[in-house]
Amino acid sequence: MFKLKVTSDKFVHSFAHPTFLKTHKDSLPYMKIKGVSTDISITEHDPIEREMKTVGFVNFILRNLQDGSDQVIPIKEAKQ
């Protein structure tokens, strides 16, 4: 859609071989489907910005691939 520069479109996929969708009905345990289709619309909106609080949040974890040990490197909080 991005390459075509469209904000809404219908997409269809047809299966080359018989495909079955499992249901939760005892009377119809599987449903044979030939394809699926969907309508997609992209709506532009203003970006949502939220402050990320990093207290107690790990910045990096280094893993030694030879012995499997981990080294945690914590975030250094900026002074305000």
Distance bins in CASP14 RR format, pairs under 12 A and 6 or more apart:
PFRMAT RR
TARGET T0000
AUTHOR 0000-0000-0000
RMODE 2
METHOD distances of the structure
MODEL  1
1 7 1 0 0 1 0 0 0 0 0 0 0
1 8 0 0 0 0 1 0 0 0 0 0 0
1 9 1 0 1 0 0 0 0 0 0 0 0
1 10 0 0 0 0 0 1 0 0 0 0 0
1 11 0 0 0 0 1 0 0 0 0 0 0
1 39 0 0 0 0 0 1 0 0 0 0 0
1 40 1 0 0 1 0 0 0 0 0 0 0
1 41 0 0 0 0 1 0 0 0 0 0 0
1 42 1 0 0 1 0 0 0 0 0 0 0
2 9 0 0 0 0 0 1 0 0 0 0 0
2 40 0 0 0 0 0 1 0 0 0 0 0
2 42 0 0 0 0 1 0 0 0 0 0 0
3 9 0 0 0 0 0 1 0 0 0 0 0
4 11 0 0 0 0 0 1 0 0 0 0 0
4 40 0 0 0 0 0 1 0 0 0 0 0
4 42 0 0 0 0 0 1 0 0 0 0 0
5 42 0 0 0 0 0 1 0 0 0 0 0
6 39 0 0 0 0 0 1 0 0 0 0 0
6 40 0 0 0 0 1 0 0 0 0 0 0
6 41 0 0 0 0 1 0 0 0 0 0 0
6 42 0 0 0 0 1 0 0 0 0 0 0
7 39 0 0 0 0 0 1 0 0 0 0 0
7 40 0 0 0 0 1 0 0 0 0 0 0
7 41 1 0 0 1 0 0 0 0 0 0 0
7 42 1 0 1 0 0 0 0 0 0 0 0
7 43 1 0 0 1 0 0 0 0 0 0 0
7 44 1 0 0 1 0 0 0 0 0 0 0
8 38 0 0 0 0 0 1 0 0 0 0 0
8 39 1 0 0 1 0 0 0 0 0 0 0
8 40 1 0 0 1 0 0 0 0 0 0 0
8 41 1 0 1 0 0 0 0 0 0 0 0
8 42 1 0 0 1 0 0 0 0 0 0 0
8 43 0 0 0 0 1 0 0 0 0 0 0
8 44 0 0 0 0 0 1 0 0 0 0 0
9 37 0 0 0 0 0 1 0 0 0 0 0
9 38 0 0 0 0 1 0 0 0 0 0 0
9 39 1 0 0 1 0 0 0 0 0 0 0
9 40 1 0 0 1 0 0 0 0 0 0 0
9 41 0 0 0 0 1 0 0 0 0 0 0
9 42 0 0 0 0 1 0 0 0 0 0 0
10 36 0 0 0 0 0 1 0 0 0 0 0
10 37 1 0 0 1 0 0 0 0 0 0 0
10 38 1 0 0 1 0 0 0 0 0 0 0
10 39 1 0 1 0 0 0 0 0 0 0 0
10 40 1 0 0 1 0 0 0 0 0 0 0
10 41 0 0 0 0 0 1 0 0 0 0 0
11 35 0 0 0 0 0 1 0 0 0 0 0
11 36 0 0 0 0 1 0 0 0 0 0 0
11 37 1 0 0 1 0 0 0 0 0 0 0
11 38 1 0 1 0 0 0 0 0 0 0 0
11 39 1 0 0 1 0 0 0 0 0 0 0
11 40 1 0 0 1 0 0 0 0 0 0 0
11 41 0 0 0 0 0 1 0 0 0 0 0
12 34 0 0 0 0 0 1 0 0 0 0 0
12 35 1 0 0 1 0 0 0 0 0 0 0
12 36 1 0 0 1 0 0 0 0 0 0 0
12 37 1 0 1 0 0 0 0 0 0 0 0
12 38 0 0 0 0 1 0 0 0 0 0 0
12 39 0 0 0 0 0 1 0 0 0 0 0
12 40 0 0 0 0 0 1 0 0 0 0 0
13 19 0 0 0 0 0 1 0 0 0 0 0
13 33 0 0 0 0 0 1 0 0 0 0 0
13 34 0 0 0 0 1 0 0 0 0 0 0
13 35 1 0 1 0 0 0 0 0 0 0 0
13 36 1 0 1 0 0 0 0 0 0 0 0
13 37 1 0 0 1 0 0 0 0 0 0 0
13 38 0 0 0 0 1 0 0 0 0 0 0
14 33 0 0 0 0 1 0 0 0 0 0 0
14 34 1 0 0 1 0 0 0 0 0 0 0
14 35 1 0 1 0 0 0 0 0 0 0 0
14 36 0 0 0 0 1 0 0 0 0 0 0
14 37 0 0 0 0 1 0 0 0 0 0 0
15 21 0 0 0 0 0 1 0 0 0 0 0
15 32 0 0 0 0 1 0 0 0 0 0 0
15 33 1 0 0 1 0 0 0 0 0 0 0
15 34 1 0 0 1 0 0 0 0 0 0 0
15 35 1 0 1 0 0 0 0 0 0 0 0
15 36 0 0 0 0 1 0 0 0 0 0 0
15 37 0 0 0 0 0 1 0 0 0 0 0
16 34 0 0 0 0 0 1 0 0 0 0 0
16 35 0 0 0 0 0 1 0 0 0 0 0
17 32 0 0 0 0 0 1 0 0 0 0 0
17 33 0 0 0 0 0 1 0 0 0 0 0
17 34 0 0 0 0 0 1 0 0 0 0 0
17 35 0 0 0 0 0 1 0 0 0 0 0
18 30 0 0 0 0 0 1 0 0 0 0 0
18 31 0 0 0 0 0 1 0 0 0 0 0
18 32 1 0 0 1 0 0 0 0 0 0 0
18 33 0 0 0 0 1 0 0 0 0 0 0
18 34 0 0 0 0 1 0 0 0 0 0 0
18 35 0 0 0 0 0 1 0 0 0 0 0
19 30 0 0 0 0 1 0 0 0 0 0 0
19 31 0 0 0 0 1 0 0 0 0 0 0
19 32 1 0 0 1 0 0 0 0 0 0 0
19 33 1 0 1 0 0 0 0 0 0 0 0
19 34 1 0 0 1 0 0 0 0 0 0 0
19 35 1 0 0 1 0 0 0 0 0 0 0
19 36 0 0 0 0 1 0 0 0 0 0 0
20 28 0 0 0 0 0 1 0 0 0 0 0
20 29 0 0 0 0 1 0 0 0 0 0 0
20 30 1 0 1 0 0 0 0 0 0 0 0
20 31 1 0 0 1 0 0 0 0 0 0 0
20 32 1 0 1 0 0 0 0 0 0 0 0
20 33 1 0 0 1 0 0 0 0 0 0 0
20 34 0 0 0 0 0 1 0 0 0 0 0
20 35 0 0 0 0 0 1 0 0 0 0 0
21 28 0 0 0 0 0 1 0 0 0 0 0
21 29 0 0 0 0 0 1 0 0 0 0 0
21 30 1 0 0 1 0 0 0 0 0 0 0
21 31 1 0 1 0 0 0 0 0 0 0 0
21 32 1 0 0 1 0 0 0 0 0 0 0
21 33 1 0 1 0 0 0 0 0 0 0 0
21 34 0 0 0 0 0 1 0 0 0 0 0
21 35 0 0 0 0 1 0 0 0 0 0 0
21 36 0 0 0 0 1 0 0 0 0 0 0
22 28 0 0 0 0 0 1 0 0 0 0 0
22 29 1 0 0 1 0 0 0 0 0 0 0
22 30 1 0 1 0 0 0 0 0 0 0 0
22 31 0 0 0 0 1 0 0 0 0 0 0
22 32 0 0 0 0 0 1 0 0 0 0 0
22 33 0 0 0 0 0 1 0 0 0 0 0
23 29 1 0 0 1 0 0 0 0 0 0 0
23 30 1 0 0 1 0 0 0 0 0 0 0
23 31 1 0 1 0 0 0 0 0 0 0 0
23 32 0 0 0 0 0 1 0 0 0 0 0
23 33 0 0 0 0 0 1 0 0 0 0 0
24 30 0 0 0 0 0 1 0 0 0 0 0
24 31 0 0 0 0 0 1 0 0 0 0 0
25 31 0 0 0 0 1 0 0 0 0 0 0
52 59 0 0 0 0 0 1 0 0 0 0 0
52 75 0 0 0 0 0 1 0 0 0 0 0
53 75 0 0 0 0 0 1 0 0 0 0 0
53 77 0 0 0 0 0 1 0 0 0 0 0
54 74 0 0 0 0 1 0 0 0 0 0 0
54 75 1 0 1 0 0 0 0 0 0 0 0
54 76 0 0 0 0 1 0 0 0 0 0 0
54 77 1 0 0 1 0 0 0 0 0 0 0
54 78 0 0 0 0 1 0 0 0 0 0 0
55 74 0 0 0 0 0 1 0 0 0 0 0
55 75 0 0 0 0 1 0 0 0 0 0 0
55 77 1 0 0 1 0 0 0 0 0 0 0
55 78 0 0 0 0 0 1 0 0 0 0 0
56 72 0 0 0 0 0 1 0 0 0 0 0
56 74 1 0 0 1 0 0 0 0 0 0 0
56 75 1 0 0 1 0 0 0 0 0 0 0
56 76 0 0 0 0 0 1 0 0 0 0 0
56 77 0 0 0 0 1 0 0 0 0 0 0
57 72 0 0 0 0 0 1 0 0 0 0 0
57 73 0 0 0 0 0 1 0 0 0 0 0
57 74 0 0 0 0 1 0 0 0 0 0 0
57 75 1 0 0 1 0 0 0 0 0 0 0
57 76 0 0 0 0 0 1 0 0 0 0 0
57 77 0 0 0 0 0 1 0 0 0 0 0
58 70 0 0 0 0 0 1 0 0 0 0 0
58 71 0 0 0 0 0 1 0 0 0 0 0
58 72 1 0 1 0 0 0 0 0 0 0 0
58 73 1 0 0 1 0 0 0 0 0 0 0
58 74 1 0 0 1 0 0 0 0 0 0 0
58 75 1 0 0 1 0 0 0 0 0 0 0
59 71 0 0 0 0 0 1 0 0 0 0 0
59 72 0 0 0 0 1 0 0 0 0 0 0
59 73 1 0 1 0 0 0 0 0 0 0 0
59 74 1 0 0 1 0 0 0 0 0 0 0
59 75 1 0 1 0 0 0 0 0 0 0 0
59 76 0 0 0 0 1 0 0 0 0 0 0
59 77 0 0 0 0 0 1 0 0 0 0 0
60 70 0 0 0 0 0 1 0 0 0 0 0
60 71 0 0 0 0 1 0 0 0 0 0 0
60 72 1 0 0 1 0 0 0 0 0 0 0
60 73 1 0 1 0 0 0 0 0 0 0 0
60 74 0 0 0 0 1 0 0 0 0 0 0
60 75 0 0 0 0 1 0 0 0 0 0 0
60 76 0 0 0 0 0 1 0 0 0 0 0
61 68 0 0 0 0 0 1 0 0 0 0 0
61 69 0 0 0 0 0 1 0 0 0 0 0
61 70 1 0 1 0 0 0 0 0 0 0 0
61 71 1 0 0 1 0 0 0 0 0 0 0
61 72 1 0 1 0 0 0 0 0 0 0 0
61 73 1 0 0 1 0 0 0 0 0 0 0
61 74 0 0 0 0 0 1 0 0 0 0 0
62 68 0 0 0 0 0 1 0 0 0 0 0
62 69 0 0 0 0 1 0 0 0 0 0 0
62 70 1 0 0 1 0 0 0 0 0 0 0
62 71 1 0 1 0 0 0 0 0 0 0 0
62 72 0 0 0 0 1 0 0 0 0 0 0
62 73 1 0 0 1 0 0 0 0 0 0 0
63 69 1 0 0 1 0 0 0 0 0 0 0
63 70 1 0 1 0 0 0 0 0 0 0 0
63 71 1 0 0 1 0 0 0 0 0 0 0
63 72 0 0 0 0 0 1 0 0 0 0 0
63 73 0 0 0 0 0 1 0 0 0 0 0
64 70 1 0 0 1 0 0 0 0 0 0 0
64 71 1 0 0 1 0 0 0 0 0 0 0
END
